[in-house]
Amino acid sequence: MVKVNVFRYEPESNEDPRIDSFEIEEKENMTVLDTLFLIVEDQDPTVSFRCACRLGMCGSCGMMINGRGRLACRTKIANLGDEITVSPMRNYPIVKDLAVDMKPFFNNLQRVKPYFVPKEDTDEFAVIPPDSGRREIIDENSDCITCGLCFQSCDAVKMRNGEFIGPAALARAYNLVADERDGVRDERLTLVTGQDGAFECHSFGACTEVCPKGINPMETIQKLKSKKIRKSVGLKWK
């Protein structure tokens, strides 16, 4: 049997947050998300959490599990011991229990204009030969599933009360800054290295630790800083 401690809180209820504990019989390959479904089905149908694909692809079941940000659907309880504590992600408003409002994350993503802007002097994409090596510059960041775990783990986000743009948004911005086909690379670099941008990152590395796709946002942010410094002193940066 495994003891599962679940954070409970509904902002509109005017009650203080609490922890409810449940006993679950462990089964082979059971995940934390499986235990939450069992709790809802057999013990307390009012426990709230968010999920969708259950395959680690959508990123919607991010939460704090034993003090660390993880995807519940990819976290096996066999690796967590006899007692598990689940709580909502940090740096987000709580909707109910383990479900949080992701607006801070997506609002900050929108701030970097995360979409490709074609150059005005062409009607076609520039061709990048597959063997040129230029695609590899941004390949790893393209696996981001926008789960928000990096945002919740980032101390810079917490210290700046959510004003810091955040690791995922900056990694997305780098993809576009590094893409020679994008028509607003200069403006985008200025945008993401200004106030609340890349230079607010203190390189703690928590974003890299929790990323379920193995992306290293901290390294990407350093590349943005480097490009900005090179541009500022008149060196080639593109």
C-alpha positions as CSV (number, residue, x, y, z in Angstrom):
1,M,0.0,0.0,0.0
2,V,1.1,3.5,-0.8
3,K,0.1,6.7,1.0
4,V,-0.8,9.5,-1.3
5,N,-1.0,13.0,0.2
6,V,-3.0,15.3,-2.0
7,F,-3.0,19.1,-1.7
8,R,-6.6,20.4,-1.5
9,Y,-7.6,24.0,-2.1
10,E,-10.5,25.8,-3.7
11,P,-9.9,29.6,-3.7
12,E,-13.6,30.4,-3.8
13,S,-14.4,28.3,-0.7
14,N,-12.7,30.7,1.8
15,E,-11.2,27.7,3.5
16,D,-7.5,27.3,4.1
17,P,-5.5,24.8,2.0
18,R,-5.2,21.3,3.5
19,I,-3.7,17.9,2.8
20,D,-5.9,14.8,2.4
21,S,-4.3,11.4,2.6
22,F,-5.4,8.3,0.7
23,E,-4.2,4.7,0.7
24,I,-3.7,3.1,-2.7
25,E,-2.7,-0.5,-3.6
26,E,0.4,-0.3,-5.7
27,K,0.3,-2.2,-9.0
28,E,3.0,-2.8,-11.5
29,N,4.0,0.2,-13.7
30,M,1.4,2.4,-11.9
31,T,2.0,6.1,-12.4
32,V,1.1,9.0,-10.2
33,L,-1.7,9.9,-12.6
34,D,-3.1,6.4,-12.2
35,T,-3.3,6.8,-8.5
36,L,-5.2,10.1,-8.8
37,F,-7.7,8.4,-11.1
38,L,-8.2,5.6,-8.5
39,I,-8.7,8.2,-5.8
40,V,-11.4,10.0,-7.9
41,E,-13.1,6.7,-8.8
42,D,-13.0,4.9,-5.5
43,Q,-12.5,7.4,-2.6
44,D,-13.1,11.1,-3.4
45,P,-14.6,12.2,-6.7
46,T,-14.0,15.9,-5.8
47,V,-10.2,15.8,-6.2
48,S,-9.3,18.0,-9.2
49,F,-6.4,17.7,-11.6
50,R,-5.7,18.2,-15.3
51,C,-4.7,15.6,-17.9
52,A,-5.3,14.7,-21.5
53,C,-3.1,12.3,-23.5
54,R,-1.6,10.2,-20.6
55,L,1.4,9.6,-22.8
56,G,3.7,12.5,-21.9
57,M,2.9,14.3,-25.1
58,C,0.5,17.0,-24.1
59,G,2.1,18.3,-21.0
60,S,-1.2,19.0,-19.2
61,C,-0.6,16.9,-16.1
62,G,2.4,18.8,-14.7
63,M,2.4,19.1,-10.9
64,M,4.7,19.0,-7.9
65,I,5.4,15.4,-6.9
66,N,7.5,14.9,-3.8
67,G,8.7,18.4,-4.1
68,R,9.8,18.3,-7.7
69,G,8.0,19.4,-10.9
70,R,7.1,16.3,-13.0
71,L,4.5,15.0,-15.4
72,A,2.2,12.7,-13.4
73,C,1.6,10.4,-16.3
74,R,5.3,9.7,-16.7
75,T,6.2,9.3,-13.0
76,K,6.1,5.7,-11.7
77,I,5.2,5.4,-8.1
78,A,7.6,2.5,-7.7
79,N,10.4,5.1,-7.8
80,L,8.9,7.4,-5.1
81,G,8.8,5.2,-2.0
82,D,5.9,4.4,0.3
83,E,4.6,7.9,0.6
84,I,3.8,10.4,-2.2
85,T,2.9,14.0,-1.9
86,V,1.3,15.9,-4.8
87,S,0.7,19.6,-5.0
88,P,0.1,22.2,-7.7
89,M,2.8,23.8,-9.7
90,R,4.4,26.9,-8.3
91,N,4.2,30.4,-9.9
92,Y,0.6,29.8,-11.2
93,P,-2.8,30.7,-9.6
94,I,-4.6,27.7,-8.3
95,V,-7.9,26.9,-9.9
96,K,-8.7,23.9,-7.6
97,D,-6.5,21.4,-5.9
98,L,-3.8,20.3,-8.4
99,A,-5.2,22.3,-11.4
100,V,-3.6,25.6,-12.0
101,D,-4.3,28.6,-14.3
102,M,-1.7,28.5,-17.1
103,K,-2.4,32.1,-18.2
104,P,0.9,33.5,-16.8
105,F,2.9,31.0,-18.9
106,F,1.0,31.5,-22.2
107,N,0.8,35.3,-21.7
108,N,4.6,35.4,-21.4
109,L,4.9,33.1,-24.4
110,Q,2.8,35.5,-26.4
111,R,5.1,38.4,-25.4
112,V,8.0,37.1,-27.5
113,K,5.8,36.9,-30.6
114,P,6.3,33.1,-30.9
115,Y,5.4,32.9,-34.6
116,F,7.4,33.0,-37.7
117,V,7.4,36.4,-39.6
118,P,8.5,36.0,-43.2
119,K,10.8,38.5,-44.8
120,E,9.0,41.2,-46.8
121,D,11.1,40.8,-49.9
122,T,10.2,37.2,-50.6
123,D,7.1,35.1,-51.2
124,E,8.8,31.8,-50.3
125,F,10.6,30.3,-47.4
126,A,14.4,30.3,-47.7
127,V,15.6,26.8,-48.5
128,I,17.9,25.3,-45.8
129,P,19.7,22.2,-47.2
130,P,19.2,19.2,-44.9
131,D,22.9,18.6,-44.7
132,S,23.8,22.2,-43.9
133,G,23.8,21.8,-40.1
134,R,21.8,24.9,-39.6
135,R,18.7,23.0,-38.6
136,E,20.5,21.4,-35.7
137,I,20.9,24.8,-34.1
138,I,17.3,24.8,-33.0
139,D,16.3,21.1,-33.2
140,E,16.3,20.3,-29.4
141,N,14.1,23.3,-28.5
142,S,11.5,22.2,-31.1
143,D,10.5,19.3,-28.8
144,C,8.9,21.6,-26.2
145,I,5.4,20.5,-25.2
146,T,4.6,23.8,-23.3
147,C,3.9,21.9,-20.1
148,G,5.0,24.9,-18.0
149,L,7.2,22.9,-15.7
150,C,10.2,25.1,-16.4
151,F,8.2,28.2,-15.6
152,Q,7.0,26.7,-12.3
153,S,10.6,25.7,-11.3
154,C,12.2,29.1,-12.2
155,D,13.3,31.1,-9.2
156,A,13.7,34.2,-11.5
157,V,9.9,33.9,-12.3
158,K,9.2,33.8,-8.6
159,M,11.5,36.7,-7.7
160,R,10.0,38.9,-10.4
161,N,6.4,37.9,-9.6
162,G,5.9,36.4,-13.0
163,E,7.3,39.3,-14.9
164,F,10.4,37.4,-16.1
165,I,9.5,36.0,-19.5
166,G,10.5,32.5,-18.6
167,P,12.6,29.7,-20.0
168,A,10.2,28.2,-22.5
169,A,9.3,31.5,-24.1
170,L,12.9,32.5,-24.4
171,A,13.8,29.1,-25.9
172,R,11.0,29.6,-28.5
173,A,12.3,33.1,-29.2
174,Y,15.8,31.8,-29.8
175,N,14.4,29.4,-32.4
176,L,13.2,32.4,-34.3
177,V,16.2,34.6,-33.7
178,A,18.4,31.8,-35.0
179,D,16.3,31.2,-38.1
180,E,17.7,33.1,-41.0
181,R,14.3,33.0,-42.8
182,D,12.6,35.1,-40.1
183,G,12.1,38.7,-41.0
184,V,12.2,40.3,-37.5
185,R,15.3,38.7,-36.0
186,D,16.8,42.0,-34.9
187,E,13.6,43.3,-33.3
188,R,12.9,40.0,-31.6
189,L,16.5,39.8,-30.1
190,T,16.0,43.3,-28.7
191,L,12.6,42.4,-27.3
192,V,13.8,39.3,-25.5
193,T,17.0,40.8,-24.1
194,G,15.4,43.9,-22.7
195,Q,13.5,44.3,-19.4
196,D,12.3,41.0,-18.0
197,G,14.2,39.2,-20.7
198,A,17.2,36.9,-21.0
199,F,19.5,38.8,-18.7
200,E,17.1,38.3,-15.8
201,C,18.1,34.6,-15.9
202,H,20.4,33.7,-13.0
203,S,21.4,30.3,-14.5
204,F,20.2,28.2,-11.5
205,G,19.4,25.4,-13.9
206,A,16.1,24.3,-12.4
207,C,14.4,24.6,-15.8
208,T,16.8,22.1,-17.3
209,E,16.3,19.6,-14.4
210,V,12.6,19.4,-14.7
211,C,12.1,19.4,-18.5
212,P,10.4,16.1,-19.4
213,K,11.8,16.4,-23.0
214,G,15.4,16.9,-22.0
215,I,15.6,20.4,-23.3
216,N,18.2,22.8,-21.8
217,P,16.5,26.2,-21.7
218,M,19.3,27.7,-19.6
219,E,21.9,27.0,-22.3
220,T,19.6,28.5,-24.9
221,I,19.2,31.7,-22.8
222,Q,22.9,32.0,-22.6
223,K,23.0,31.9,-26.4
224,L,20.5,34.8,-26.5
225,K,22.7,36.8,-24.1
226,S,25.8,36.1,-26.3
227,K,24.0,37.2,-29.4
228,K,22.9,40.5,-27.8
229,I,26.4,41.2,-26.4
230,R,28.0,40.5,-29.8
231,K,25.5,42.8,-31.5
232,S,26.0,45.5,-29.0
233,V,29.8,45.6,-29.6
234,G,29.5,45.5,-33.3
235,L,30.4,41.8,-33.8
236,K,28.7,39.4,-36.2
237,W,25.8,37.7,-34.3
238,K,23.5,36.2,-36.9
